[in-house]
Each structure stands twice: as C-alpha cells, then as structure tokens.
Amino acid sequence: MPSQNNAARIGQTIRGLETTTRFALAVLALASGVYTYLGVRGLLDGDANFVFFAAIIYSVAVSVGIYVFWSYMMRFLPLMRTMSQRLAMTVVMAIGSVMIVAMSSWLNAAALAGSAALEQHMAVTLEDYTGDLDAAHANALGAQSLLPDVQRAADRFATLADEERSGGALTGSAGSGSVVQLLSQMSAQMTSLGASISNSQARVNELFQTGSERLSVMRELVSAPGAVQPRADEFAAEIVALTGAIAALQETSVAPSVARAAEDLSLGFIAPVADGQSAGLVVRQDAAMANIREAVAAQSTALSEAAQAIIDEPRVEPRRFVPLSSAEAVLRYASDFLPSWAGAISIDLLPVVLVLLLAVAHEAMRRDAEALDDAETLTAADMMRAVALHNQMMASAVPSERLEPEDEPEVEPVVEPETAERAEANKVTETEAKDDTVTTIPAFQRKRGDGPARS
C-alpha cells in the first residue's frame, strides 16, 4: 500500500504542476524572444520599419520554436522506457539545445552585454594605440640619445683646436695652422649635427602632445555615459587623427640623418696641406692630421653603429581599427562576459532541468507501480466487467461435437435454486446471441453473498 500511495501521489503531483510547467515554459520562451529581438535589431541595417518587422518575425519564430521543442521533450522523454529510447531522445535534446544556442542564446548575450562588449572593444583598441604611440615616440627619441656623444666629440675637437692654437699641443708650435684648421672643421661638423638633433626634439614633442590629446579624447569616449554607437563613431574619427600623429613621429626620427652624417665624416674627410715654415713642422703637422683622421674615423664608426641600432628597432606597423556590432563584440570578447553568456544560455536551456525532473518522476512512478500486485490495483468495476465477460463466453460456447437431431435426448435443464436469477439472465443472453449482427454483454446482477457463476 505505501508504494501504491506513493505512485498515486507522484501522478497527482505531475498533473497538478502541468499548468505551472506550461506557464513557466511560455514565460521563458517569451523572455528569450524579447532579448533575441533586441540582439537582432542591432544587427540589421536599413529602413526602420523593415528592421522592426524583421526583428519581430525572427524573435517570434524563436519563441515558438523554443516552446514547441521543449513541450515535445517534456511529453516524450519521460515516457521512454528502454535505454536505447532514452539515449535517442537525449541525443535529439542535445541537438535541439545546440540549435537553440546558435539561433537565440548568442543574440540574448548581445542584448545583455552588447554595449559593454563594444566599450571593451574600444578600451582594448585604446590600449593598443597607446602602445603604438609610445613605441613611435621612443623610436623618435632614440636619436636624441646620440646628442651627448655628438656634443662631446664637437667639444673635444674644439678644445684640441684651442690648445693647438695657444700652445701647440699637437705640433709643438703655437699658432693657427693646418692642424687648427682641421680641428675647427671637425668641431663645426659635429656642432651642426648636434644642432639638427636638438631641433628635431621640438617636433617630436609636438607630435607626441598631439597624439596624447587624441588618446585623452578616446578615453573619455570609452567611459562616457549614453548610447555606445555614437561614441564608437567618434572614437573611430579620433583614431584617424592619432594614426597620422604616429606616422609623423616615425618620419621625424633623425637617426637615418645621423647615420649618413657619421659616414660623411670619414668618407668626406679632407685634410688641409701642411703649411709649416720648416720641414720639421710640416712633418709634425702631417703626423697630427693623420692622428686626427684616425680619431674622426673612430668617431664616425661609433656614431654610425649607434644610429644603425636605432634604425633597426622595429617600426610601428599601421593599425587598422575595425568597428564591431554588439553581437560581434560579444563573440570576440566572450571570455570577459561569462556571466552574461551564462544568463543568456540559461534562459533557453532551463527547460532541460524540467525535462529531467519529469523523467525522474515518471521513472519513480513506474517503479512503484510495478512493485504492486494485480490484486492491489484491481477495482470493483474491473472485477464486474471480468465476470460478465466470463459469463458471456460460457453462454456462447458451442460443443465441438453435436448429436443428430433424432438421437439428441431431451434433457430438462437443471436450475439451481440459488442461481435462478442468473439462469434467467443467461437465457436472455442465449436468445440475444442468436442474432448474427449484435453481441450484447448482459448486465450481471447478483447479490453480494452469491458465489461465482457455474456453467
């Protein structure tokens, strides 16, 4: 009896929750349709009326499809008894779930997190362009690191020229001769090169300031309140201006100019003719100019290598900004919006839990019902119908061998006193059984204390 009561309670509970289940499924399908409409509307372009009706039709189709699919699964899956049937229905449910995610869930996620995903896209792009501006600025300032070496070389040549002029530090003879002239020439070239490097610094700073202002405006657009699409359009316009500043910074670098000037120091070295008044002074002047030539060649090599190292630094490749729709942004940055994805998928796949609950409940009800004996499940109406059918079969039975009419003995029917009413009912049944068209099951009337019918 406990099993009978438990199975009955499960069945009553399932029937009682049927309306609630249908209502919950309808609400979930409607919610999915609404968010699907919002996601589709952001993808379509064209006339406003066309976008509206197209999004409505798609969202209605999604809602109806979700409701019908899960209604079928709730009806059929709990009724499957064998493992193969359950496995087949489970495969069908998995395929349907994947299709629902493909046609609805990602649009729901776009509606839930589309604006945030676009802002994320702008923030990532802003970070990339910030790095590009810093790299271009660093490359442009790399040539500035050569300025101290150039100024130091210019000062050294100028100092040697002054010492030679005042005390003859190189030739032993004071005065402005060929050596002083050569040293002054090298000092002037180095000073000119240093001046060009210093002048480029102002242009580099100006371009970097322009790029920084563009980045500042872009940061404000990323975090500003309001609709995200107009901000994305302004963001794209600022990127164009920033890209121009970055390209100009790369062209402003004076490292190539320094490399060419350093090569000219040694390749274009022209030593003046020694103008000493004595042979000994001429020899000393030639020796000093040879030493100066070697010093200039060493200085030229050092500057060329330093400038080439700056030139070899990787250039900042032009970056192309690709505007994204809200749905595309949600897909690209899905890992950053896992809660939104979980909510969007849960709206569509929550009925899976209801299907599994119904399957478990039906299985428990079947298990409890199979544990009952037939006698525990047989009702009084079932018993009365069974007895009446038995009486009809016995009354309609025909002997396999009949006697000839002339040999058939006349036998008076024996009617037991306690079954007179039953015999009368059987007699009526036999009369009606002669009709070839209708076979009537007689109503069986007996008293509560009567025993089973005897044939």
C-alpha positions as CSV (number, residue, x, y, z in Angstrom):
1,M,0.0,0.0,0.0
2,P,2.8,2.6,0.6
3,S,4.0,2.0,-3.0
4,Q,0.5,2.4,-4.3
5,N,0.0,5.7,-2.4
6,N,3.5,7.0,-3.5
7,A,2.8,6.3,-7.2
8,A,-0.6,7.9,-6.9
9,R,0.9,11.0,-5.2
10,I,3.6,11.3,-7.9
11,G,1.0,11.1,-10.6
12,Q,-1.3,13.6,-8.9
13,T,1.7,16.0,-8.4
14,I,2.7,15.8,-12.1
15,R,-0.9,16.5,-13.2
16,G,-1.2,19.3,-10.7
17,L,2.0,21.0,-11.9
18,E,1.2,20.7,-15.6
19,T,-0.3,24.2,-15.8
20,T,2.6,25.7,-13.9
21,T,5.0,23.9,-16.2
22,R,3.3,25.3,-19.3
23,F,3.2,28.8,-17.9
24,A,6.9,28.7,-16.9
25,L,7.9,27.4,-20.3
26,A,5.8,30.1,-22.0
27,V,7.5,32.8,-19.9
28,L,11.0,31.5,-20.7
29,A,10.2,31.4,-24.4
30,L,8.8,34.9,-24.3
31,A,11.9,36.2,-22.4
32,S,14.2,34.6,-24.9
33,G,12.2,36.1,-27.8
34,V,12.4,39.6,-26.3
35,Y,16.2,39.5,-25.9
36,T,16.5,37.9,-29.3
37,Y,14.6,40.9,-30.8
38,L,17.0,43.3,-29.1
39,G,20.0,41.4,-30.4
40,V,18.7,41.1,-34.0
41,R,17.7,44.8,-34.1
42,G,21.4,45.7,-33.6
43,L,22.5,43.5,-36.5
44,L,20.1,44.7,-39.2
45,D,20.5,47.8,-41.3
46,G,18.1,49.6,-43.5
47,D,14.7,51.2,-43.1
48,A,13.4,51.4,-39.6
49,N,10.1,49.6,-40.4
50,F,12.0,46.8,-42.1
51,V,14.3,46.4,-39.2
52,F,11.4,46.4,-36.8
53,F,9.3,43.8,-38.6
54,A,12.2,41.6,-39.5
55,A,13.4,41.5,-35.8
56,I,9.8,40.8,-34.6
57,I,9.3,37.9,-37.0
58,Y,12.6,36.4,-36.1
59,S,12.0,36.7,-32.4
60,V,8.5,35.2,-32.6
61,A,9.9,32.3,-34.6
62,V,12.5,31.7,-31.9
63,S,9.9,31.9,-29.1
64,V,7.6,29.4,-30.9
65,G,10.4,27.1,-31.7
66,I,11.7,27.0,-28.1
67,Y,8.2,26.5,-26.7
68,V,7.3,23.7,-29.1
69,F,10.6,21.9,-28.8
70,W,10.6,21.8,-25.0
71,S,6.9,20.8,-25.0
72,Y,7.7,17.8,-27.1
73,M,10.6,16.9,-24.9
74,M,8.5,17.1,-21.7
75,R,5.9,14.9,-23.3
76,F,8.0,12.2,-24.9
77,L,11.2,11.8,-23.0
78,P,9.6,10.8,-19.6
79,L,7.6,8.1,-21.4
80,M,10.7,6.3,-22.8
81,R,11.3,3.0,-21.0
82,T,14.3,1.4,-22.7
83,M,17.8,2.6,-22.5
84,S,18.0,2.9,-26.3
85,Q,14.9,5.0,-26.5
86,R,16.2,7.3,-23.7
87,L,19.6,7.7,-25.4
88,A,17.9,8.5,-28.7
89,M,15.7,11.2,-27.1
90,T,18.7,12.6,-25.2
91,V,20.7,12.9,-28.5
92,V,17.7,14.7,-30.0
93,M,17.6,17.0,-27.0
94,A,21.3,17.8,-27.3
95,I,21.0,18.6,-31.0
96,G,18.0,20.9,-30.3
97,S,19.9,22.6,-27.5
98,V,22.8,23.4,-29.7
99,M,20.5,24.8,-32.4
100,I,18.7,27.0,-29.8
101,V,22.1,28.3,-28.6
102,A,23.0,29.0,-32.2
103,M,19.8,30.9,-33.1
104,S,19.0,32.6,-29.8
105,S,21.5,32.5,-27.0
106,W,24.2,34.5,-28.6
107,L,21.7,37.2,-29.5
108,N,20.5,37.2,-26.0
109,A,24.0,37.7,-24.8
110,A,24.4,40.5,-27.3
111,A,21.3,42.2,-25.9
112,L,22.5,41.7,-22.3
113,A,26.2,42.7,-22.8
114,G,26.4,44.3,-26.2
115,S,27.1,47.8,-25.0
116,A,29.7,46.6,-22.5
117,A,31.3,44.5,-25.2
118,L,31.6,47.5,-27.5
119,E,33.1,49.5,-24.7
120,Q,35.5,46.6,-24.1
121,H,36.5,46.7,-27.8
122,M,37.2,50.4,-27.6
123,A,39.2,50.0,-24.4
124,V,41.3,47.3,-25.9
125,T,41.9,49.3,-29.1
126,L,42.8,52.4,-27.0
127,E,45.4,50.3,-25.2
128,D,46.9,49.1,-28.5
129,Y,47.1,52.6,-29.9
130,T,48.6,53.9,-26.7
131,G,51.4,51.3,-27.0
132,D,51.9,52.3,-30.7
133,L,52.2,56.0,-29.8
134,D,54.7,55.2,-27.0
135,A,56.7,53.0,-29.3
136,A,56.8,55.6,-32.1
137,H,57.8,58.3,-29.6
138,A,60.6,56.1,-28.2
139,N,61.9,55.5,-31.7
140,A,61.8,59.2,-32.4
141,L,63.6,60.0,-29.2
142,G,66.2,57.3,-29.8
143,A,68.2,59.7,-32.0
144,Q,68.2,62.1,-29.1
145,S,70.4,59.7,-27.2
146,L,73.1,60.3,-29.8
147,L,73.2,64.1,-28.9
148,P,75.6,63.8,-25.9
149,D,78.1,61.8,-28.0
150,V,78.0,64.3,-30.8
151,Q,78.3,67.3,-28.5
152,R,81.2,65.6,-26.6
153,A,83.0,64.9,-29.9
154,A,82.4,68.5,-31.0
155,D,83.8,69.9,-27.7
156,R,86.8,67.7,-27.9
157,F,87.7,68.8,-31.4
158,A,87.2,72.5,-30.3
159,T,89.3,72.0,-27.2
160,L,92.2,70.5,-29.2
161,A,92.0,73.4,-31.7
162,D,92.2,75.9,-28.9
163,E,95.1,74.1,-27.3
164,E,97.0,73.8,-30.6
165,R,96.4,77.5,-31.3
166,S,97.5,78.7,-27.9
167,G,100.3,76.3,-27.0
168,G,101.0,73.9,-29.9
169,A,99.7,70.9,-28.0
170,L,99.8,68.6,-31.1
171,T,102.7,70.0,-33.2
172,G,104.7,71.8,-30.6
173,S,104.3,75.1,-32.4
174,A,101.6,77.6,-31.4
175,G,99.5,79.4,-33.9
176,S,96.6,78.8,-36.3
177,G,98.0,76.4,-38.9
178,S,96.6,73.4,-40.8
179,V,96.0,71.3,-37.7
180,V,94.0,74.0,-36.1
181,Q,92.0,74.5,-39.3
182,L,91.2,70.7,-39.5
183,L,90.2,70.5,-35.8
184,S,87.9,73.5,-36.2
185,Q,86.4,72.0,-39.3
186,M,85.5,68.7,-37.4
187,S,84.2,70.6,-34.4
188,A,81.9,72.7,-36.7
189,Q,80.5,69.5,-38.4
190,M,79.8,67.9,-35.0
191,T,78.2,71.0,-33.8
192,S,76.0,71.2,-36.8
193,L,74.9,67.6,-36.4
194,G,74.1,68.2,-32.8
195,A,72.0,71.2,-33.7
196,S,69.9,69.1,-36.2
197,I,69.3,66.5,-33.5
198,S,68.3,69.2,-31.0
199,N,65.9,70.8,-33.5
200,S,64.1,67.5,-34.1
201,Q,63.3,67.2,-30.5
202,A,60.8,70.1,-30.6
203,R,58.9,68.5,-33.5
204,V,58.9,65.1,-31.7
205,N,57.4,66.7,-28.6
206,E,54.8,68.5,-30.6
207,L,53.6,65.3,-32.3
208,F,53.6,63.3,-29.1
209,Q,51.5,66.0,-27.5
210,T,49.0,65.9,-30.3
211,G,48.8,62.1,-30.0
212,S,48.3,62.3,-26.3
213,E,45.4,64.7,-26.7
214,R,43.8,62.3,-29.1
215,L,44.2,59.5,-26.6
216,S,42.7,61.6,-23.9
217,V,39.6,62.2,-26.0
218,M,39.3,58.5,-26.8
219,R,39.5,57.6,-23.1
220,E,36.6,60.0,-22.4
221,L,34.6,58.3,-25.2
222,V,35.2,54.9,-23.7
223,S,33.9,55.8,-20.2
224,A,31.3,58.4,-21.2
225,P,27.6,57.7,-20.4
226,G,24.9,57.4,-23.1
227,A,24.4,55.3,-26.2
228,V,27.6,53.4,-27.2
229,Q,27.2,53.6,-31.0
230,P,27.6,57.4,-31.4
231,R,30.6,57.2,-29.1
232,A,32.0,54.4,-31.2
233,D,31.7,56.6,-34.3
234,E,33.6,59.5,-32.6
235,F,36.2,57.0,-31.4
236,A,36.9,55.9,-35.0
237,A,37.3,59.6,-36.0
238,E,39.9,60.1,-33.2
239,I,41.8,57.0,-34.3
240,V,42.3,58.5,-37.8
241,A,43.9,61.6,-36.2
242,L,46.0,59.5,-33.9
243,T,47.2,57.3,-36.7
244,G,48.5,60.4,-38.5
245,A,50.4,61.6,-35.5
246,I,52.0,58.1,-35.0
247,A,53.1,58.1,-38.7
248,A,54.6,61.6,-38.4
249,L,56.5,60.6,-35.4
250,Q,58.1,57.7,-37.2
251,E,59.2,60.0,-40.0
252,T,60.6,62.6,-37.6
253,S,63.4,60.4,-36.3
254,V,66.8,61.8,-37.2
255,A,68.6,58.5,-36.7
256,P,69.0,58.0,-40.5
257,S,70.3,61.5,-40.9
258,V,72.8,60.9,-38.1
259,A,74.0,57.7,-39.7
260,R,74.6,59.4,-43.1
261,A,76.4,62.4,-41.4
262,A,78.6,60.0,-39.5
263,E,79.6,58.2,-42.7
264,D,80.4,61.5,-44.3
265,L,82.8,62.3,-41.5
266,S,85.2,59.6,-42.6
267,L,84.4,59.3,-46.3
268,G,84.4,63.0,-46.9
269,F,87.5,63.8,-44.7
270,I,89.6,66.4,-46.4
271,A,92.9,67.2,-44.7
272,P,94.5,70.5,-45.5
273,V,98.0,70.8,-46.8
274,A,100.6,71.3,-44.1
275,D,101.7,74.9,-44.1
276,G,104.6,74.8,-41.7
277,Q,107.5,77.2,-42.3
278,S,110.1,74.5,-41.6
279,A,110.4,70.9,-42.7
280,G,110.2,69.6,-39.1
281,L,106.9,71.5,-38.5
282,V,105.5,70.1,-41.7
283,V,106.3,66.6,-40.6
284,R,104.7,67.2,-37.2
285,Q,101.6,68.7,-38.9
286,D,101.2,65.6,-41.2
287,A,101.5,63.3,-38.2
288,A,98.9,65.3,-36.2
289,M,96.5,65.3,-39.1
290,A,96.9,61.6,-39.5
291,N,96.0,61.1,-35.9
292,I,93.1,63.4,-36.3
293,R,91.9,61.3,-39.3
294,E,92.1,58.2,-37.2
295,A,90.1,59.8,-34.4
296,V,87.5,61.1,-36.9
297,A,87.2,57.6,-38.4
298,A,86.7,56.0,-35.0
299,Q,84.1,58.7,-34.1
300,S,82.3,58.1,-37.4
301,T,82.2,54.3,-36.8
302,A,80.8,54.7,-33.3
303,L,78.1,57.2,-34.4
304,S,77.1,55.0,-37.4
305,E,76.7,51.9,-35.3
306,A,74.7,53.7,-32.7
307,A,72.4,55.3,-35.3
308,Q,72.0,51.9,-37.1
309,A,71.0,50.3,-33.9
310,I,68.2,52.9,-33.5
311,I,67.2,52.4,-37.2
312,D,67.0,48.6,-36.7
313,E,64.4,49.0,-33.9
314,P,61.1,47.5,-35.1
315,R,58.9,50.1,-36.7
316,V,55.3,50.6,-35.5
317,E,53.1,49.0,-38.1
318,P,50.0,50.9,-39.0
319,R,47.0,49.5,-37.1
320,R,43.5,49.3,-38.7
321,F,40.5,49.9,-36.5
322,V,37.6,47.5,-37.3
323,P,34.3,48.7,-35.9
324,L,32.2,45.8,-34.5
325,S,28.5,45.3,-33.9
326,S,27.3,44.4,-30.4
327,A,26.9,40.7,-31.4
328,E,30.3,40.5,-32.9
329,A,31.9,42.2,-29.9
330,V,30.1,39.7,-27.5
331,L,31.5,36.8,-29.6
332,R,35.1,38.3,-29.7
333,Y,35.2,39.1,-26.0
334,A,33.1,36.2,-24.8
335,S,35.6,35.3,-22.1
336,D,35.2,38.7,-20.5
337,F,31.4,38.3,-20.3
338,L,30.9,34.8,-19.0
339,P,28.1,35.8,-16.5
340,S,26.1,37.4,-19.4
341,W,26.6,34.3,-21.5
342,A,25.6,32.1,-18.7
343,G,22.4,34.0,-18.2
344,A,21.6,34.1,-21.9
345,I,22.1,30.3,-22.3
346,S,20.2,29.6,-19.1
347,I,17.0,31.3,-20.4
348,D,17.0,28.9,-23.3
349,L,18.2,25.7,-21.7
350,L,16.5,25.9,-18.3
351,P,13.7,23.6,-19.6
352,V,16.3,20.9,-19.7
353,V,16.0,20.7,-15.9
354,L,12.2,20.5,-16.1
355,V,12.5,17.6,-18.7
356,L,14.9,15.7,-16.4
357,L,12.7,16.3,-13.4
358,L,9.7,14.8,-15.2
359,A,11.8,11.9,-16.5
360,V,12.9,11.1,-12.9
361,A,9.3,11.5,-11.6
362,H,7.8,9.2,-14.2
363,E,10.5,6.6,-13.7
364,A,9.8,6.6,-9.9
365,M,6.1,6.3,-10.5
366,R,6.6,3.4,-12.9
367,R,8.9,1.6,-10.4
368,D,6.4,1.9,-7.6
369,A,3.5,0.8,-9.8
370,E,5.4,-2.3,-11.0
371,A,6.0,-3.3,-7.4
372,L,2.2,-3.7,-6.8
373,D,0.3,-7.0,-7.2
374,D,-2.6,-7.2,-9.6
375,A,-5.0,-7.7,-6.7
376,E,-3.9,-4.4,-5.2
377,T,-4.6,-2.5,-8.4
378,L,-7.9,-4.3,-9.4
379,T,-11.0,-2.2,-8.9
380,A,-14.6,-3.3,-8.4
381,A,-15.6,-2.1,-11.8
382,D,-12.8,-4.2,-13.3
383,M,-13.9,-7.3,-11.4
384,M,-17.6,-6.9,-12.6
385,R,-16.6,-6.5,-16.2
386,A,-14.4,-9.6,-16.0
387,V,-17.1,-11.7,-14.5
388,A,-19.7,-10.5,-17.1
389,L,-17.3,-11.3,-19.9
390,H,-16.7,-14.8,-18.5
391,N,-20.4,-15.5,-18.3
392,Q,-20.9,-14.4,-21.9
393,M,-18.1,-16.6,-23.1
394,M,-19.6,-19.6,-21.3
395,A,-23.1,-19.0,-22.6
396,S,-21.9,-18.6,-26.2
397,A,-19.7,-21.7,-26.1
398,V,-20.6,-24.3,-28.8
399,P,-19.8,-28.0,-28.2
400,S,-17.2,-29.4,-30.7
401,E,-19.5,-32.4,-31.4
402,R,-23.3,-32.2,-31.7
403,L,-25.7,-35.2,-31.7
404,E,-28.1,-35.8,-34.6
405,P,-31.5,-34.2,-34.0
406,E,-33.3,-37.6,-33.8
407,D,-30.7,-39.0,-31.4
408,E,-30.4,-36.0,-29.2
409,P,-32.1,-36.8,-25.9
410,E,-34.3,-34.4,-24.3
411,V,-32.8,-33.2,-21.1
412,E,-34.5,-30.9,-18.8
413,P,-32.3,-28.0,-17.7
414,V,-31.4,-28.1,-14.1
415,V,-31.6,-24.8,-12.4
416,E,-30.2,-24.4,-9.0
417,P,-32.4,-22.5,-6.7
418,E,-29.7,-20.1,-5.6
419,T,-28.9,-19.2,-9.3
420,A,-32.4,-18.8,-10.7
421,E,-31.9,-15.1,-11.4
422,R,-28.5,-15.9,-13.0
423,A,-30.1,-18.6,-15.2
424,E,-32.8,-16.2,-16.3
425,A,-30.1,-13.7,-17.3
426,N,-28.1,-16.4,-19.2
427,K,-31.3,-17.5,-21.0
428,V,-31.8,-13.9,-22.2
429,T,-28.2,-13.8,-23.3
430,E,-28.6,-17.0,-25.3
431,T,-31.6,-15.5,-27.1
432,E,-29.7,-12.4,-28.0
433,A,-26.6,-14.4,-29.0
434,K,-28.7,-16.0,-31.8
435,D,-28.6,-12.6,-33.6
436,D,-25.7,-12.7,-36.0
437,T,-25.4,-8.9,-36.0
438,V,-25.1,-7.8,-32.4
439,T,-23.4,-9.5,-29.5
440,T,-24.6,-8.0,-26.2
441,I,-22.8,-8.2,-22.9
442,P,-25.6,-8.7,-20.4
443,A,-25.6,-6.8,-17.2
444,F,-24.7,-9.1,-14.5
445,Q,-26.9,-8.8,-11.4
446,R,-26.1,-10.8,-8.4
447,K,-26.4,-10.5,-4.7
448,R,-23.4,-9.7,-2.5
449,G,-23.5,-13.1,-1.0
450,D,-23.8,-15.1,-4.2
451,G,-20.9,-17.3,-5.2
452,P,-19.2,-17.4,-8.6
453,A,-21.3,-18.5,-11.6
454,R,-21.3,-22.1,-12.6
455,S,-21.6,-23.4,-16.1
